[in-house]
Amino acid sequence: MKTILVTGAAGFIGSNLVKALYRRSSDIAVVGIDNMNDYYDPRLKEERLSQLQQLPNFTFIKGNIADRALIDRLFAEYQPQVVVNLAAQAGVRYSITNPDAYIEANLIGFYNILEACRHSYDQYEGGVQHLVYASSSSVYGSNKKVPYSTDDKVDNPVSLYAATKKSNELMAHAYSKLYNIPSTGLRFFTVYGPAGRPDMAYFGFTNKLVKGEKIQIFNYGNCKRDFTYVDDIVEGVIRVMDKAPERKTGDDGLPVPPYAIYNIGNNQPENLLDFVTILQEELLRAGVLPHDYDFEAHKELVPMQPGDVPVTYADTTALERDFGFKPSTSLRDGLRAFAEWYAEYYR
């Protein structure tokens, strides 16, 4: 039986990943860790976790990946063959007001995971066969060239969040080279869907509209985002998990880093104003808002926020080439699923 460690297991992507893994295979044991913090409404995390705890061979540990002793104990006891690191402090704007959270989770926490992977080869047979970790489209900063390719230089982050995610990629590369740890980083592009994160625009807009508050549309609506439905993200993660970068030895007798980076995005950026229009239509259709709702009175066009970028746009050529997969859920289908979930959950 294969043991898989998923950090951030009660999170939006993590919980969907765990459920999908069990749909694919009964011959797995999943260990989930999450600190269940209150960055957003913990009730959502508790709801997701309650669903996971009904799954066979699922073990949950409440804890922080920045706790080195806990991580070391967890690896020694459960001996995971595959590690998916999704635990992180997310959000661009929050990194401006609370930078400490990003250093703790994204740098110290990720370092602890890398160290545990490194020592796994001495602790149990085979050790960690593949480390998959979440990076972010934020690493591209305000690159002018679109679509964003993993071959592009990404040395100019415009937020601390982006800087920590770029640091994860650099740290993983160093550990892959030094200790021959197969690792794959995934740059996610604006993930959305049912039971998502309330700090994301689609969810925050919905909450404000329901309360009769104004929504602020940044950069006067001249933003484009490559919105990626959560099921597409999960499908990409699972395909990547199954195919670790190959271990090879270079001419110098040392490991060639078994290391890869991929974009997972929809490869189809949507204008923010179009996105808001579709969201409105689906909220009306699902009965979240009344049919005579005055949207124009609840919209405000405002300047760009610090740390934001005007466009995100994923080049998914490498993902298609290596895994035969490309995200394909339309924005309307994805927002319809979200609106229907919202109507049911908040009723």
C-alpha positions as CSV (number, residue, x, y, z in Angstrom):
1,M,0.0,0.0,0.0
2,K,1.4,3.4,-1.0
3,T,1.6,6.1,1.6
4,I,1.0,9.6,0.5
5,L,1.6,12.7,2.7
6,V,-0.5,15.7,1.8
7,T,0.3,18.9,3.7
8,G,-2.5,21.5,3.8
9,A,-5.0,18.6,3.6
10,A,-8.0,20.6,4.9
11,G,-7.3,23.4,2.4
12,F,-9.1,24.0,-0.8
13,I,-6.8,22.2,-3.2
14,G,-5.6,19.7,-0.6
15,S,-9.0,18.4,0.4
16,N,-10.1,18.0,-3.3
17,L,-6.8,16.2,-4.0
18,V,-7.3,13.7,-1.2
19,K,-10.9,12.8,-2.3
20,A,-9.7,12.4,-5.9
21,L,-6.9,10.1,-4.8
22,Y,-9.3,7.8,-3.1
23,R,-11.6,7.8,-6.1
24,R,-8.6,6.6,-8.2
25,S,-7.2,3.9,-5.9
26,S,-8.2,1.9,-2.9
27,D,-4.6,0.7,-2.4
28,I,-3.4,3.9,-0.7
29,A,-3.1,5.4,2.7
30,V,-3.1,9.2,3.0
31,V,-1.7,11.1,5.9
32,G,-2.9,14.7,6.0
33,I,-1.5,17.6,8.0
34,D,-3.0,21.0,8.4
35,N,-2.7,23.7,11.1
36,M,-6.4,24.7,10.6
37,N,-5.5,28.4,11.1
38,D,-8.0,31.3,10.8
39,Y,-6.6,33.1,7.8
40,Y,-10.1,32.5,6.5
41,D,-13.3,31.0,8.1
42,P,-12.1,27.8,9.8
43,R,-15.6,26.3,9.5
44,L,-14.9,25.7,5.8
45,K,-11.7,23.8,6.7
46,E,-13.6,21.8,9.3
47,E,-16.4,21.0,6.8
48,R,-13.8,19.7,4.2
49,L,-11.9,17.8,6.9
50,S,-15.1,16.1,8.1
51,Q,-15.6,14.6,4.6
52,L,-12.0,13.4,4.5
53,Q,-12.3,11.7,7.9
54,Q,-14.9,9.3,6.4
55,L,-12.3,7.9,3.9
56,P,-10.5,4.6,4.6
57,N,-6.9,4.7,5.7
58,F,-6.9,8.5,6.1
59,T,-5.0,9.8,9.0
60,F,-5.2,13.5,10.1
61,I,-2.6,15.3,12.1
62,K,-3.4,18.9,13.3
63,G,0.0,20.7,13.2
64,N,2.3,23.2,11.6
65,I,4.9,22.2,9.0
66,A,7.1,24.9,10.6
67,D,7.3,22.5,13.6
68,R,10.5,20.6,12.7
69,A,10.2,17.9,15.5
70,L,6.6,17.2,14.4
71,I,7.5,16.8,10.7
72,D,10.5,14.5,11.6
73,R,8.2,12.3,13.8
74,L,5.6,12.2,11.1
75,F,8.1,11.0,8.4
76,A,9.6,8.4,10.8
77,E,6.2,7.0,11.8
78,Y,4.3,7.0,8.5
79,Q,7.2,6.7,6.0
80,P,5.5,8.4,3.0
81,Q,6.7,7.5,-0.5
82,V,5.1,10.5,-2.1
83,V,4.8,14.0,-0.5
84,V,2.5,16.7,-1.9
85,N,3.3,20.0,-0.1
86,L,0.3,22.3,-0.5
87,A,0.6,23.9,3.0
88,A,1.5,27.5,2.6
89,Q,0.4,31.0,3.6
90,A,-1.4,32.1,0.5
91,G,-2.5,35.6,-0.7
92,V,-0.6,38.5,-2.2
93,R,-2.2,41.3,-0.2
94,Y,-2.0,39.6,3.2
95,S,1.8,39.3,2.6
96,I,2.0,43.1,2.8
97,T,0.3,43.3,6.2
98,N,1.5,40.0,7.8
99,P,4.9,39.0,6.3
100,D,5.8,36.8,9.3
101,A,3.2,34.2,8.3
102,Y,4.9,33.8,4.9
103,I,8.4,33.3,6.3
104,E,7.2,30.7,8.8
105,A,5.0,28.6,6.5
106,N,6.5,29.1,3.1
107,L,10.2,29.2,3.9
108,I,10.8,27.4,7.3
109,G,7.9,25.0,6.7
110,F,9.1,24.1,3.2
111,Y,12.7,23.7,4.5
112,N,11.5,21.2,7.1
113,I,9.7,19.2,4.4
114,L,12.9,19.2,2.2
115,E,15.0,18.1,5.2
116,A,12.6,15.3,6.0
117,C,12.7,14.1,2.4
118,R,16.5,14.1,2.5
119,H,16.7,12.0,5.6
120,S,14.0,9.6,4.5
121,Y,16.6,7.7,2.4
122,D,18.4,6.8,5.6
123,Q,15.2,6.1,7.6
124,Y,13.2,3.7,5.5
125,E,13.5,1.6,2.3
126,G,13.2,3.7,-0.8
127,G,12.5,6.9,1.0
128,V,10.5,9.7,-0.7
129,Q,10.2,8.8,-4.3
130,H,8.6,12.1,-5.4
131,L,8.1,15.5,-3.8
132,V,5.4,17.6,-5.5
133,Y,4.9,21.1,-4.2
134,A,2.7,24.1,-5.0
135,S,4.4,27.1,-6.5
136,S,2.4,30.0,-8.0
137,S,1.8,32.1,-11.1
138,S,2.8,35.0,-8.9
139,V,6.5,34.2,-9.5
140,Y,6.1,35.7,-13.0
141,G,5.7,39.2,-11.4
142,S,4.9,41.8,-14.0
143,N,6.5,39.9,-16.9
144,K,5.5,41.6,-20.2
145,K,5.8,38.4,-22.3
146,V,2.7,36.3,-22.4
147,P,1.8,33.6,-22.1
148,Y,4.0,32.8,-19.2
149,S,6.4,30.0,-19.8
150,T,8.4,28.0,-17.3
151,D,11.5,28.9,-19.5
152,D,11.0,32.6,-18.7
153,K,13.2,34.4,-16.1
154,V,11.3,35.0,-12.9
155,D,13.8,37.1,-10.9
156,N,11.6,40.1,-10.2
157,P,8.7,39.2,-7.8
158,V,6.4,42.1,-6.9
159,S,5.2,40.6,-3.6
160,L,6.7,38.8,-0.6
161,Y,4.3,35.9,-1.4
162,A,5.8,35.6,-4.9
163,A,9.3,35.8,-3.5
164,T,8.7,32.9,-1.1
165,K,7.3,30.7,-3.9
166,K,10.3,31.4,-6.1
167,S,12.4,30.6,-3.1
168,N,10.7,27.2,-2.8
169,E,11.6,26.4,-6.4
170,L,15.3,27.3,-5.8
171,M,15.4,25.4,-2.5
172,A,13.9,22.3,-4.2
173,H,16.4,22.5,-7.0
174,A,19.3,22.6,-4.6
175,Y,18.0,19.6,-2.6
176,S,17.3,17.7,-5.8
177,K,20.9,18.3,-6.9
178,L,22.5,17.5,-3.5
179,Y,20.4,14.6,-2.4
180,N,18.9,13.2,-5.6
181,I,15.3,14.0,-4.4
182,P,12.9,13.8,-7.4
183,S,10.8,17.0,-7.1
184,T,8.2,18.8,-9.2
185,G,7.0,22.3,-8.7
186,L,3.6,23.4,-10.0
187,R,2.8,27.0,-10.7
188,F,-1.0,27.3,-10.1
189,F,-3.0,30.0,-11.9
190,T,-5.9,31.5,-10.0
191,V,-7.7,28.4,-8.6
192,Y,-11.4,28.6,-8.0
193,G,-14.4,26.4,-7.4
194,P,-16.9,25.2,-4.8
195,A,-15.9,25.4,-1.1
196,G,-12.9,27.5,-2.2
197,R,-11.0,30.3,-0.4
198,P,-13.1,33.3,0.7
199,D,-10.2,35.6,0.2
200,M,-10.3,34.9,-3.6
201,A,-12.1,37.5,-5.8
202,Y,-15.1,35.3,-6.9
203,F,-15.9,34.3,-3.3
204,G,-15.2,37.7,-1.8
205,F,-17.3,39.4,-4.4
206,T,-20.2,37.0,-3.7
207,N,-20.1,37.6,0.0
208,K,-20.2,41.4,-0.5
209,L,-23.0,41.3,-3.0
210,V,-25.1,39.1,-0.7
211,K,-24.6,41.7,2.1
212,G,-25.5,44.5,-0.3
213,E,-21.9,45.9,-0.2
214,K,-19.9,47.4,-3.1
215,I,-17.3,45.2,-4.9
216,Q,-14.1,46.9,-5.9
217,I,-12.8,45.9,-9.4
218,F,-9.1,46.7,-9.5
219,N,-7.1,48.4,-12.3
220,Y,-10.5,49.8,-13.4
221,G,-11.4,46.3,-14.7
222,N,-8.3,46.1,-17.0
223,C,-7.0,42.9,-15.4
224,K,-6.9,39.5,-17.0
225,R,-6.7,36.3,-15.0
226,D,-6.1,32.7,-16.1
227,F,-8.8,31.2,-13.9
228,T,-8.3,27.4,-13.3
229,Y,-11.1,25.2,-12.0
230,V,-10.1,23.2,-9.0
231,D,-10.9,19.8,-10.6
232,D,-8.4,20.6,-13.4
233,I,-5.7,21.5,-10.9
234,V,-6.3,18.2,-9.0
235,E,-6.2,16.2,-12.3
236,G,-2.8,17.9,-13.1
237,V,-1.4,17.2,-9.7
238,I,-2.3,13.5,-9.8
239,R,-0.8,13.0,-13.2
240,V,2.4,14.7,-12.1
241,M,2.5,12.6,-8.8
242,D,2.5,9.4,-10.9
243,K,5.5,10.4,-13.0
244,A,8.6,11.6,-11.0
245,P,11.5,13.2,-12.8
246,E,14.0,10.5,-13.6
247,R,17.2,10.1,-11.6
248,K,20.3,10.4,-13.8
249,T,24.0,10.7,-13.2
250,G,26.0,13.4,-15.0
251,D,29.4,13.2,-16.7
252,D,30.9,14.4,-13.3
253,G,29.5,11.3,-11.6
254,L,27.1,13.5,-9.6
255,P,23.3,13.5,-9.8
256,V,21.6,15.5,-12.6
257,P,18.9,17.2,-10.5
258,P,15.6,15.1,-11.0
259,Y,13.7,18.4,-11.0
260,A,10.8,19.9,-13.0
261,I,8.5,22.9,-13.0
262,Y,5.1,23.1,-14.8
263,N,2.4,25.6,-15.2
264,I,-1.2,24.5,-14.4
265,G,-3.5,27.1,-15.9
266,N,-6.4,27.3,-18.2
267,N,-4.3,28.9,-21.0
268,Q,-7.1,31.3,-21.6
269,P,-7.1,34.6,-19.6
270,E,-10.4,36.2,-18.9
271,N,-11.0,40.0,-18.5
272,L,-12.1,40.8,-15.0
273,L,-15.2,42.6,-16.1
274,D,-16.3,39.6,-18.2
275,F,-15.6,37.4,-15.2
276,V,-17.8,39.6,-12.9
277,T,-20.6,39.5,-15.5
278,I,-20.6,35.7,-15.7
279,L,-20.4,35.5,-11.9
280,Q,-23.5,37.8,-11.6
281,E,-25.4,35.7,-14.1
282,E,-24.7,32.4,-12.3
283,L,-25.5,33.9,-8.9
284,L,-28.9,35.0,-10.2
285,R,-29.4,31.6,-11.8
286,A,-28.6,29.7,-8.6
287,G,-30.9,32.0,-6.6
288,V,-28.1,33.4,-4.4
289,L,-29.2,36.9,-5.4
290,P,-32.7,38.2,-6.4
291,H,-33.4,38.7,-10.1
292,D,-33.9,42.5,-9.7
293,Y,-30.5,43.0,-8.1
294,D,-28.9,46.3,-9.1
295,F,-25.3,45.2,-9.9
296,E,-24.3,48.6,-11.3
297,A,-25.0,50.2,-8.0
298,H,-22.7,47.7,-6.3
299,K,-19.6,48.0,-8.5
300,E,-16.7,50.4,-8.1
301,L,-13.7,50.6,-10.5
302,V,-10.5,51.3,-8.5
303,P,-6.8,51.5,-9.2
304,M,-4.4,48.6,-9.1
305,Q,-3.4,47.2,-5.6
306,P,0.2,46.9,-4.5
307,G,1.6,43.5,-5.3
308,D,-1.0,42.7,-8.0
309,V,-0.2,42.1,-11.6
310,P,-2.3,43.1,-14.6
311,V,-2.4,39.7,-16.3
312,T,-1.7,36.1,-15.7
313,Y,-1.6,33.7,-18.6
314,A,-0.2,30.1,-18.5
315,D,1.7,28.5,-21.3
316,T,0.8,24.8,-20.7
317,T,2.7,23.3,-23.6
318,A,5.1,21.3,-21.3
319,L,2.2,19.9,-19.2
320,E,0.4,18.8,-22.4
321,R,3.6,17.3,-23.9
322,D,4.7,15.3,-20.8
323,F,1.3,14.3,-19.3
324,G,-1.2,14.6,-22.2
325,F,-3.3,17.0,-20.1
326,K,-4.6,20.5,-20.4
327,P,-7.2,22.2,-18.1
328,S,-10.4,22.7,-20.0
329,T,-13.3,23.6,-17.6
330,S,-14.9,26.8,-18.9
331,L,-15.3,29.8,-16.6
332,R,-19.1,29.6,-16.9
333,D,-19.2,25.9,-15.9
334,G,-16.8,26.5,-13.0
335,L,-18.7,29.6,-11.7
336,R,-22.0,27.7,-12.1
337,A,-20.7,24.9,-9.8
338,F,-19.5,27.5,-7.3
339,A,-22.8,29.4,-7.3
340,E,-24.8,26.2,-6.8
341,W,-22.5,25.1,-3.9
342,Y,-22.8,28.6,-2.3
343,A,-26.6,28.6,-2.5
344,E,-26.7,25.2,-0.8
345,Y,-24.0,25.7,1.8
346,Y,-25.1,29.2,3.0
347,R,-28.8,28.3,3.0
